Amino acid sequence: MKNIKKFATALLLTGAAFTATAAEQPAAQPAANAQKMGVISVSGAASLSALEDALASKAAAAGASSYRITSAGGQNKLHGTAEIFN
């Protein structure tokens, strides 16, 4: 029984660490005074949430403070584009 409690606690703490990392990604909506930096694209995502995560990661890697998804589509594998802002 103690092992299950320890495992559950470790699992919750691990989840909290991932949540803290996700908070560092750019905002999904640009501020009113944000300047457009460019456009990014992603392809091959298995779901809409995976597509959004990939676009957010790519925006963060480009140094953007926010991004706005402009298109998403596909059938088995999804593709999408987003504008990035500073």
C-alpha positions as CSV (number, residue, x, y, z in Angstrom):
1,M,0.0,0.0,0.0
2,K,2.9,2.4,0.8
3,N,4.4,1.7,-2.6
4,I,1.2,2.8,-4.3
5,K,1.1,6.0,-2.4
6,K,4.7,6.7,-3.2
7,F,4.1,6.0,-6.9
8,A,1.0,8.2,-6.9
9,T,2.9,11.1,-5.3
10,A,5.8,10.8,-7.7
11,L,3.4,10.7,-10.6
12,L,1.7,13.9,-9.4
13,L,5.0,15.7,-8.9
14,T,6.1,14.7,-12.4
15,G,2.9,16.1,-13.9
16,A,3.4,19.3,-12.0
17,A,6.9,19.7,-13.5
18,F,5.5,19.3,-17.0
19,T,2.8,21.8,-16.3
20,A,5.4,24.3,-15.2
21,T,7.4,23.8,-18.4
22,A,4.3,24.3,-20.6
23,A,3.7,27.7,-19.0
24,E,6.9,29.0,-20.6
25,Q,5.5,28.6,-24.1
26,P,4.4,31.7,-26.0
27,A,0.8,32.9,-25.5
28,A,-1.7,31.6,-28.0
29,Q,-3.0,35.1,-28.7
30,P,-0.8,38.1,-29.5
31,A,-1.0,41.3,-27.5
32,A,-2.5,44.4,-29.1
33,N,0.9,46.0,-29.7
34,A,2.7,42.8,-30.9
35,Q,4.7,43.0,-34.1
36,K,4.5,40.1,-36.6
37,M,7.8,38.3,-36.9
38,G,6.9,35.7,-39.6
39,V,5.0,32.5,-40.2
40,I,5.8,29.0,-39.1
41,S,4.4,25.6,-40.3
42,V,4.2,22.1,-39.0
43,S,3.1,18.9,-40.7
44,G,2.6,15.2,-39.7
45,A,0.7,15.8,-36.4
46,A,-1.5,12.9,-35.3
47,S,-4.1,15.2,-33.5
48,L,-5.1,18.8,-33.2
49,S,-3.6,19.0,-29.7
50,A,-0.3,17.6,-31.1
51,L,-0.4,20.1,-33.9
52,E,-1.0,23.0,-31.5
53,D,1.9,21.8,-29.2
54,A,4.2,21.5,-32.2
55,L,3.4,25.0,-33.4
56,A,3.8,26.4,-29.8
57,S,7.2,24.7,-29.6
58,K,8.3,26.0,-32.9
59,A,7.2,29.6,-32.0
60,A,9.2,29.3,-28.7
61,A,12.2,28.2,-30.6
62,A,11.9,31.2,-32.9
63,G,11.9,33.5,-29.9
64,A,8.2,34.5,-30.3
65,S,6.3,35.9,-27.3
66,S,2.9,34.8,-28.9
67,Y,1.5,33.1,-31.9
68,R,-1.9,32.8,-33.8
69,I,-2.8,29.6,-35.6
70,T,-4.0,30.6,-39.1
71,S,-4.7,27.2,-40.7
72,A,-5.0,23.6,-39.8
73,G,-6.1,20.7,-42.0
74,G,-5.5,17.2,-43.2
75,Q,-6.9,13.7,-42.7
76,N,-4.7,11.1,-41.1
77,K,-1.8,13.4,-40.6
78,L,-2.5,17.1,-39.9
79,H,-0.6,20.2,-41.0
80,G,-1.0,23.8,-39.9
81,T,0.5,27.3,-40.0
82,A,0.7,30.1,-37.5
83,E,1.8,33.7,-37.4
84,I,4.4,34.5,-34.7
85,F,4.8,37.8,-32.9
86,N,7.4,39.4,-30.6
